[in-house]
Amino acid sequence: MSSHVYKQLELTGSSATGIEDAVEQALAKANETLHDMRWFEVTETRGHIEHGRIAHWQVTIKVGLSLD
């Protein structure tokens, strides 16, 4: 059996489209400089309101990375 050690980091993605897109934006940007991302957990969801409608989403996630 192999053992795994992970590092967690927190990211906040944003999107005018929706929650899922905000998460994908955060992961895509992180993927430019990080490697071995294995999982994520949504920890917080917020939205910005303009004229009574949702204008923008912000989603904070924890990301687990495998350590070499």
Secondary structure as UniProt FT lines:
FT   STRAND          6..15
FT   HELIX           19..31
FT   TURN            32..33
FT   STRAND          37..50
FT   TURN            51..52
FT   STRAND          53..66
//
